[in-house]
């Protein structure tokens, strides 16, 4: 067995951390991406310190390059001026941040406009930025790769809607398959004044897309793009949804139908203000609702989720080494945060081994949430003592982490909340508990109290000082401590052991010291 294999085995099912590996360190440096779309121009600088994308800088300008393109065949003059100015600023920022040259991409508006090549020349002359104009299939591939950044090994149908186009791509076993493009961007549809004609046109185009995608139905549907996110945000508002994180927000075919009707009957100015959607975006949303409703009707997805990761994240994924692509984004990001912020980096690995006997039936999905909790258990220690529980909860539920469903976010946050012995009832966080069932709430409390106990048992970062033994049939909880740990035992850890036993409904709770 190789040294690398031995190291991986030592680290357990999640493998060794990669962010300190010199073989991949260069690939984990800051990466700057410029996306020149039909509606917006955006620069993102990723801090590539972990498998999940960390947004070091994220800025966009709603230039509207593709506005009026269908009628004139040319880029919008005012939008073109705004885009050049924005790219000039972004180029200067990138240079100052040390991420020059930027990885660039220009999509539907620039590739379709007759003055697209002239625009690219102007950008190069005035800013020094060379734009790479891609076709629709490449746009679909990069967007699908963005989904893979958040969900390694995903399968389903990725639908990316921009200002002037909409792309579909098939995902299977973590690979991008067939992909197609269409002119269903809302900037191209807003010239329809007759709603009936708009619906007929959308129906014809989506029927053609369905044929080109081999009549695929019943798949998971990943929605990528600002218009889809806006619809998702309205769906949250309509439902009174308690967690305003767009990534991995789930919708059903029925809720989409209800929400599209809700949008079409609402005062858009009022809705825009309540949902925090820009005026430019809200103007396009009614056209996007027609597309989404027909897309769902024809493709009949089994479930629907919003992906905040798209073409820009796909460009980051493109630069990742294969070994990093295959890693769990949640675990890699949690490891990095532990290394950066915890008082005793590396103790999370010991703590994971300490708490896992309490969850003998945990599947791999639950194991990874437990692992993340052990890695993050101490990263909020700098917060004010009176607010550590809420800060820990907020850090977990609002962090930009991939590979987390909303219920997973709340479960993880609740476990870290109880790591600090907080009381959830009556707090501002209580409404989020409706995303969990009673068993999940109880489990998260047990995990949190186990973390709280284990945090008292520091000796060395790489040394196991105790072992929890749980016999569920007897409701028997035992803590076995090493002889070296005996001097650390006292009133506070004893209280925390009893608190853990109470959460588990244990009838017998005891501590035992090894003789040698």
Secondary structure, DSSP 4 states (H G I P E B T S, - for coil): --HHHHHHHHTGGG---STT-HHHHGGGS-EEEEEE-SS-EEEEEEETTSSS-EEEEEEEE---TTTTHHHHSS--HHHHHHHHHHHHHHHHHHHHHT-PSPEEEE-HHHHHSTTHHHHHHHHHHHH-PPP-B--HHHHHHHHHHHHHHHSTT--EEEEEE-SS-EEEEEEETTEEEEEEEES--HHHHTT---HHHHHHHHHHHHHHHHHHTTT--S-EEEEESHHHHHHHHHHHHHHT-S----TT-EE-HHHHHHHHHHHHHS-HHHHHHHHT--HHHHHHHHHHHHHHHHHHHHH--SEEEEES--HHHHHHHHTS-HHHHTS-HHHHHHHHHHHHH-TTTTHHHHHHHHHGGG-TT--HHHHHHHHHHHHHTTTTTTS-GGGHHHHHHHHHHHS--SS--HHHHHHHHHHHHHHTT---TTSTTGGGGGGS-HHHHHHHHHHHHHHHHHTT--S-TT---EEEEEETTTTEEEEEE-GGGGGG--HHHHHHHHHHHHHTT-SEEEEEE---
